[in-house]
Amino acid sequence: MKTLAKSAVLLALLAALISFAKFDHCRINGWTPPGDYIHACYSDFPALFGDRGLIDHSWPYASETNAVEYPPITGIAMWATSFLVGDGGNKYRNYFDINALLVALLFIGSVLLLKKMKPELWYLFPVAPAVVASLYINWDIWAVISALAAIYYFDKLNYMKSAIALGISIATKFFPIVLLLPIFIILLRRGKIKEFVSYLFITTGTWLLINLPFIITTPTGWLRFFKLNSERAADWGSIWHALDIFGFRVNNLNLISVIFFALGALAFTLFVFGIAEVPSLASIAFFIVAIFVISSKVYSPQYVLWLTPLAVLAMVDKRDRFDFWVWQFAELIYHFAIWQYLASISGAKFAIPAGAYAFAILLRVAALTWFSLRLMRKSTPKFEPHNLEFLSGVSQGYP
């Protein structure tokens, strides 16, 4: 067991170092366009360090118009690490290095946790090429490890620890909130409605405990995250942006994207009720997050950090590895496509046109959809209509 733990640490460390080397061009030459796009080493660490006033240690939620566009735990991490930079040398490089070190440590922790949850396939996370390419773009791994902890404790039937971990994760990056749907369905199928009410109360209470100080003291800065997301147009990486490029503009995008997600969530609900045995959260969490990122108005390259460990958990056996690599290859194509496209609109002489970028978006969405359907097909070898009795309230509950 100790040998396996050491191998997980070493593999994760190797992946973190390879990813760090990928960003080294920008560390040496600076994060300026189009060079940071051409060399695919753009990072939000130095970009927001300057743009959000963190270089001067400004409180991240002080400004109504320039507050950090993240929930509080990420904002505090961004702010706190600014005090470790010091006054000498290259502040932007130092800030990147400090945050990269923390991300690497959290990544190693995530790999170790995943090894406990999926001992036969955990290694796919640190060797996934799109993961290695994206590790230091943003602070997403801060939410990934707490989301994995929430799934781990839930499947161990420790609902209190799971709910606390999920509340922390939602207060770090908002995406884990979609995990409440599969949690509700699983507990409903087990006939544990009271447990779900308690779970929701603890998750909400944890989230409020973290958020209330910001809501009370700097409400407009805290609200900026939600405001930006509600006002966001079809943005980078989304299927809606690809449609825009091809000349198909979607009006009322907020409503359409919500409806699109709601339909996907309904299909997911029917899928989960169609599984003969009550599934574990680990085995189905990937699908709801995949639906979320497909319907979202934006898809940043680092979102693959959310999806990959959940995909590993959803895989049935080693025969799923081919499908996994097909999907990862599509994610890697998209990863380089977005940077080369941004290079083209930033003045680079050699880059890809908008149409090629839009095609890369659609390829990524198609690969993710295909991979999800392949895994879902293995999860439901035979649809069981009697499970839908829960939807009409006539069931007496599952053990």
PyMOL commands that set and color helices and strands:
alter all, ss='L'
color gray80, all
select helices_A, chain A and resi 2-22+24-29+35-38+44-51+54-56+72-82+91-117+124-127+129-134+141-155+159-170+175-189+193-217+219-231+239-245+253-273+281-295+301-314+318-345+354-379+385-392
alter helices_A, ss='H'
color red, helices_A
deselect
rebuild
show_as cartoon
